[in-house]
């Protein structure tokens, strides 16, 4: 189950129950969050600055 810290915004996933003043159950569908990369990541990818790009024939 996922939990979100309402104070820090941190999201964790654990198989145990989380308790505490700032923790609440978290569900991706309810949050309205998108699973698309951030704008900077998209811009870097277009420019070829992505960290996961491999360079072939580099000597």
C-alpha positions in Angstrom: 0.0 0.0 0.0 1.2 3.5 -0.7 1.2 6.4 1.8 1.7 10.1 1.4 3.2 12.4 4.0 0.9 15.5 4.0 3.7 17.7 5.4 6.6 16.8 3.1 4.7 15.3 0.1 6.9 12.2 0.3 5.3 9.0 -1.0 6.3 5.5 0.2 5.2 2.0 -0.6 5.2 -0.6 2.1 3.5 -3.9 3.0 3.0 -2.8 6.6 0.6 -0.3 8.1 1.9 3.2 8.5 0.6 5.4 11.3 1.5 8.9 12.3 0.2 12.4 12.3 1.2 13.3 8.7 0.7 10.0 6.9 -2.4 9.1 4.9 -3.2 6.4 2.4 -2.3 7.3 -1.2 -4.0 6.3 -4.4 -2.6 7.4 -7.8 -6.0 7.6 -9.4 -7.3 10.0 -6.8 -4.3 12.3 -6.9 -4.7 13.2 -10.6 -0.9 12.9 -11.1 0.3 12.2 -14.5 2.8 9.5 -15.3 4.5 11.5 -18.0 8.0 12.9 -17.6 8.5 16.4 -16.4 8.9 19.1 -19.0 12.7 19.4 -18.4 13.1 15.7 -19.0 11.2 16.0 -22.3 13.3 19.0 -23.4 16.5 17.1 -22.5 15.4 14.1 -24.5 14.7 16.3 -27.6 18.2 17.8 -27.3 19.9 14.5 -26.7 20.9 15.3 -23.2 19.2 12.4 -21.6 21.3 10.4 -19.1 20.0 7.1 -20.5 21.0 7.8 -24.1 23.9 5.6 -25.1 26.7 6.7 -27.3 27.6 4.1 -29.9 30.9 4.2 -31.8 32.4 6.6 -29.3 36.2 6.3 -29.5 
